[in-house]
Amino acid sequence: MCERIERGIDMATIGDGFKDIFLAGVGAMAITGEKATDLVSTLIAKGELTVEQGKQINTELAHKAANAAQSARFDALEARMSVMTPEEREAFAAKAAEIAARPAAQPVQEQPQAEDSQEPSEQAEASAEQ
């Protein structure tokens, strides 16, 4: 009988050990799921931050490029004018004044379509039916 009690304790201990191992595995999966969710949230936040920083850097670079282009144009004009004779400068100034006096280009305005007008594909279908 003593032997049966010892076996019972051994079986109970082994069963508890398997139960503990199983529960540890379930806990590990639960923690992994939580950490994965946290990681995904962190990555999304970092990605959004990076996109915003990229937009800001792009705007700054576009502004710097525009300033550099304008500065280069003025520098080139100044360099060209520095080697001109007084007569060439006078002719250049007259041409620049002539160009400046021209009317500025007007943007093209789209004509609003009448509500009963048809799209070109609809017009083709309508003429084919007749």
C-alpha positions as CSV (number, residue, x, y, z in Angstrom):
1,M,0.0,0.0,0.0
2,C,2.9,2.3,0.7
3,E,4.1,1.7,-2.8
4,R,0.7,2.8,-4.2
5,I,0.8,6.1,-2.3
6,E,4.3,6.8,-3.5
7,R,3.2,6.1,-7.1
8,G,0.2,8.4,-6.6
9,I,2.5,11.2,-5.4
10,D,4.8,10.6,-8.3
11,M,1.9,10.6,-10.8
12,A,0.4,13.7,-9.2
13,T,3.8,15.5,-9.4
14,I,4.3,14.5,-13.0
15,G,0.7,15.6,-13.9
16,D,1.3,18.9,-12.1
17,G,4.6,19.3,-14.0
18,F,2.9,18.7,-17.4
19,K,0.1,21.1,-16.3
20,D,2.6,23.8,-15.3
21,I,4.5,23.3,-18.6
22,F,1.2,23.6,-20.6
23,L,0.1,26.7,-18.7
24,A,3.6,28.3,-19.2
25,G,3.2,27.7,-22.9
26,V,-0.2,29.3,-22.9
27,G,1.1,32.2,-20.9
28,A,4.1,32.6,-23.3
29,M,1.7,32.8,-26.3
30,A,-0.5,35.4,-24.5
31,I,2.6,37.5,-23.7
32,T,3.9,37.1,-27.2
33,G,0.5,38.3,-28.6
34,E,0.5,41.3,-26.3
35,K,4.1,42.2,-27.1
36,A,3.4,41.8,-30.9
37,T,0.4,44.2,-30.6
38,D,2.6,46.7,-28.8
39,L,5.4,46.3,-31.3
40,V,3.0,46.8,-34.2
41,S,1.5,49.9,-32.6
42,T,5.0,51.3,-32.0
43,L,6.0,50.6,-35.6
44,I,2.9,52.3,-36.9
45,A,3.6,55.4,-34.7
46,K,7.2,55.5,-35.8
47,G,6.1,55.1,-39.5
48,E,3.7,58.0,-39.2
49,L,6.3,60.1,-37.5
50,T,8.8,59.3,-40.3
51,V,6.2,60.2,-43.0
52,E,5.6,63.5,-41.3
53,Q,9.3,64.2,-41.0
54,G,9.7,63.3,-44.7
55,K,7.0,65.7,-45.7
56,Q,8.7,68.5,-43.7
57,I,12.1,67.8,-45.1
58,N,10.7,67.7,-48.6
59,T,9.1,71.1,-48.1
60,E,12.4,72.5,-46.7
61,L,14.4,71.1,-49.6
62,A,12.0,72.5,-52.2
63,H,12.3,75.9,-50.5
64,K,16.1,75.7,-50.4
65,A,16.2,74.6,-54.1
66,A,14.0,77.5,-55.1
67,N,16.2,79.9,-53.3
68,A,19.3,78.4,-54.7
69,A,17.9,78.6,-58.3
70,Q,16.9,82.2,-57.9
71,S,20.3,83.0,-56.4
72,A,22.1,81.3,-59.3
73,R,20.0,83.2,-61.9
74,F,20.9,86.5,-60.2
75,D,24.6,85.5,-60.0
76,A,24.6,84.5,-63.6
77,L,22.9,87.8,-64.7
78,E,25.3,89.8,-62.5
79,A,28.3,88.0,-64.0
80,R,27.1,88.5,-67.5
81,M,26.4,92.2,-67.0
82,S,29.8,92.7,-65.3
83,V,31.5,92.0,-68.6
84,M,29.1,94.1,-70.8
85,T,30.1,97.3,-72.3
86,P,27.9,100.4,-71.5
87,E,26.3,100.1,-74.9
88,E,25.5,96.4,-74.4
89,R,24.1,97.2,-71.0
90,E,21.8,99.9,-72.4
91,A,20.6,97.5,-75.2
92,F,20.0,94.8,-72.6
93,A,18.1,97.2,-70.3
94,A,15.9,98.3,-73.3
95,K,15.1,94.6,-74.2
96,A,14.4,93.8,-70.5
97,A,12.0,96.8,-70.3
98,E,10.3,95.7,-73.6
99,I,9.8,92.2,-72.2
100,A,8.5,93.6,-68.8
101,A,6.0,95.7,-70.7
102,R,4.3,92.7,-72.3
103,P,1.1,91.5,-70.7
104,A,1.4,88.6,-68.4
105,A,0.1,85.3,-69.5
106,Q,-3.4,84.6,-68.3
107,P,-4.3,81.2,-67.0
108,V,-6.6,79.1,-69.2
109,Q,-10.1,79.0,-67.7
110,E,-12.2,75.9,-68.3
111,Q,-15.7,76.5,-69.7
112,P,-18.4,75.0,-67.6
113,Q,-20.3,72.3,-69.4
114,A,-24.1,72.6,-69.7
115,E,-26.0,70.2,-67.6
116,D,-27.6,68.6,-70.6
117,S,-24.4,68.1,-72.5
118,Q,-23.2,64.6,-73.1
119,E,-19.8,63.0,-72.8
120,P,-18.1,62.2,-76.1
121,S,-18.7,58.5,-75.6
122,E,-22.4,59.2,-74.9
123,Q,-22.6,61.3,-78.0
124,A,-21.2,58.5,-80.2
125,E,-23.7,56.1,-78.7
126,A,-26.6,58.5,-79.3
127,S,-25.6,59.0,-82.9
128,A,-25.2,55.3,-83.5
129,E,-28.7,54.6,-82.2
130,Q,-30.2,57.2,-84.6
